[in-house]
Amino acid sequence: MASSADPSRLEAAAARLKAALSALETAVARKLEADRGSAVTQKQIEALQQDRAHLAEELDRASEQAHQLEAVNREVARRLDLTMDAIRGVLANYET
């Protein structure tokens, strides 16, 4: 009957323990790398969200400016129509 202190069994157990510790170290290293990757990804997402918010503000300002320009354009067109009508009236008086 083999004793519990058999050197070959102890060596095998030590080898298994070393392999398990090595696997654990590898898993911890992968986890740390994944966590660092997640942190980088999170920072990139936050930066993209800030960019999106900034672009949305710029779009709102540009849309407002476009609406204002459309209103000014309509007013200028109205005034030009009135002016052209007035000129036509003056010309019509001189033609007769």
C-alpha positions in Angstrom: 0.0 0.0 0.0 1.4 3.4 -1.0 1.8 6.1 1.6 0.2 9.5 1.3 3.7 11.0 1.4 4.8 9.1 -1.8 7.3 11.4 -3.6 5.9 10.7 -7.0 2.4 11.6 -5.9 3.7 14.7 -4.2 5.5 15.7 -7.4 2.4 15.0 -9.5 0.3 17.1 -7.1 2.9 19.9 -7.2 2.9 19.8 -11.0 -0.9 20.0 -11.1 -0.8 22.9 -8.6 1.8 24.7 -10.7 -0.3 24.2 -13.8 -3.4 25.4 -12.0 -1.6 28.5 -10.7 -0.2 29.2 -14.2 -3.8 28.9 -15.7 -5.1 31.2 -12.9 -2.4 33.7 -13.7 -3.2 33.6 -17.4 -6.9 34.0 -16.6 -6.2 37.0 -14.3 -4.0 38.6 -17.0 -6.7 38.1 -19.6 -9.4 39.6 -17.3 -7.2 42.6 -16.5 -6.6 43.2 -20.2 -10.3 42.8 -20.9 -11.1 45.3 -18.1 -8.5 47.8 -19.6 -10.1 47.3 -23.0 -13.5 47.9 -21.4 -12.3 51.1 -19.8 -10.9 52.3 -23.1 -14.1 51.4 -24.9 -16.1 53.2 -22.2 -14.0 56.4 -22.6 -14.4 56.2 -26.4 -18.2 55.9 -26.0 -18.3 58.9 -23.6 -16.2 60.9 -26.1 -18.6 59.9 -28.9 -21.6 60.9 -26.8 -20.0 64.3 -26.1 -19.3 64.7 -29.9 -22.9 63.8 -30.7 -24.3 66.3 -28.2 -22.0 69.0 -29.6 -23.0 68.1 -33.2 -26.7 68.1 -32.2 -26.3 71.6 -30.7 -24.6 72.8 -33.9 -27.3 71.2 -36.0 -30.0 73.0 -33.9 -28.2 76.3 -34.4 -27.8 75.7 -38.2 -31.4 74.8 -38.5 -32.5 77.9 -36.7 -30.3 80.0 -38.9 -31.7 78.3 -42.0 -35.2 79.1 -40.9 -34.3 82.7 -40.2 -32.7 83.0 -43.7 -35.8 81.5 -45.3 -37.9 84.2 -43.5 -35.6 87.0 -44.6 -35.6 85.5 -48.2 -39.4 85.6 -48.3 -39.4 89.2 -47.0 -36.9 90.3 -49.6 -38.8 88.5 -52.4 -42.0 90.2 -51.2 -40.3 93.6 -51.2 -38.9 93.0 -54.7 -42.3 92.1 -56.0 -43.7 95.3 -54.6 -40.8 97.3 -56.0 -41.2 95.7 -59.4 -44.9 96.4 -59.4 -44.2 100.0 -58.5 -41.7 100.3 -61.4 -44.1 98.7 -63.8 -46.8 101.2 -62.7 -44.4 104.1 -63.3 -43.4 102.7 -66.7 -47.0 102.2 -67.6 -47.7 105.9 -66.9 -44.9 107.0 -69.2 -45.9 104.6 -72.0 -49.3 106.1 -72.5 
